[in-house]
Amino acid sequence: MKSNKQLIKTLTALFFGLIGSGVLHFGVALYILRVTGSSLSFAMTMIISPLVSIVFTPLVGHVVDRFSRKVIVRWAQIVSIITLLIFAGLFERVEPVLNLVIPTLIILKIADIFFSSAYLAAVRGIVLDEQINRLQSLISGFQSIAGIISPVLGAALFALLSMPVYIGLVALFELIALMVNMSIDFRFNPLTRVETDQTQGNVWQTFVQGFRYIRTRPDLIRMALVAMLVNFLLMSQSVGIPQVLVNIFRLSDGQYGLVMMAASIGVLVSSIVYGLVDIQPKRPLILLYLVGIIMGVLLGLKGLPSLFDFSSTQAFYYFFSMMLISGIAASLVNIPMMSYMQKAVEEEYKGRVFTLFSTLATALTPISILMFGVLFDKYSAGWLFVGSGMALIAAVGLIWLLTPPSQTTGGNI
């Protein structure tokens, strides 16, 4: 069946792209931590992603809704491959290395937001409607598999290869993904065959149209608000855990990689369940709130090893377990929410809505990254984790209390 071939090609391209991206970010992060030993330097590379997303949101949404999504995917990957090859060629010639890493990550992020926005908006067009939930769960599963493989593969390659060769290998993965993507029919589903150039107005006008559309949807507003709070406070985890594992507990590269892949194992477990059982939550907004509170509890618990002087071995097993549970918790809400949005958002608005939603969800992360980058260099990591977890529980609980009961009892959000 052609729809199954579409699905297989999509997952294959996604797998190679995710492996390449995961290996690159693992290697760059580990290299910076090893060379500088600074949480703030590490945070400087992390802040690039949300800042670029905020700046380019109006343009990306406009382009994705106006032009061929397959063409956008193609050129975004070509730009990424060229950038990676230049990065590899200059890596040992530029000092300090952050002067090369930062502009490279900016270019790669610009290409990535065009690629990911176009791909996300095109998902419904790649398969038939009855396969969307299955595709979404499989995408989540493959993302987690890539997340499991990337740290292990990255740690092995980091130990064996020079950084230029390491980066060149990532470019090869991206090339394979590009070749597979070009064989996919992005307008396979007849229900999505709308004209992509029907969006009227300039970049700013189409951006405002997308923003007005979201304002009419209280479901999307609350989802974005909770996502914004979760992302803001979970930056304490993204900034702090690498610093704690590498600089405080002195874990080996292999142990560090295993902890970093634990969350992906958890996501994989949940994705398999969703793939085998078509779960459709009757009260998805309540599910969103519950998972947000659970994430707050797990975040606070990540502070215990630092507060109670765990040994390196104890810290390794503890953080591995916590990250595994965190991955399961996150995917409990991510898969049904993405399936819901694929079906609930009109085709002509998808580019703008998905891009704007993603940007709103990460709007506060630049401040969060800088804040936690400074805090983890100056204060106890244990208490920072505990405080962040308590703040997340309180914030999500307050939103839940302020949500009208009529919006949490129906079959839709």
Secondary structure, 3 states (H helix, E strand, C coil): CHHHHHHHHHHHHHHHHHHHHHHHHHHHHHHHHHHHCCHHHHHHHHCHHHHHHHHHHHHHHHHHHHCCHHHHHHHHHHHHHHHHHHHHHHCCCCCCCHHHHHHHHHHHHHHHHHHHHHHHHHHHHHCCHHHHHHHHHHHHHHHHHHHHHHHHHHHHHHHHCCHHHHHHHHHHHHHHHHHHHCCCCCCCCHHHCCCCCCCCCCHHHHHHHHHHHHHCCHHHHHHHHHHHHHHHHHHHHHHHHHHHHHHHCCCCHHHHHHHHHHHHHHHHHHHHHHHHCCCCCCCHHHHHHHHHHHHHHHHHHCCHHHHCCCCHHHHHHHHHHHHHHHHHHHHHHHHHHHHHHHHHCCHHHHHHHHHHHHHHHCCCHHHHHHHHHHHHHHCCHHHHHHHHHHHHHHHHHHHHHHCCHHHCCCCCC
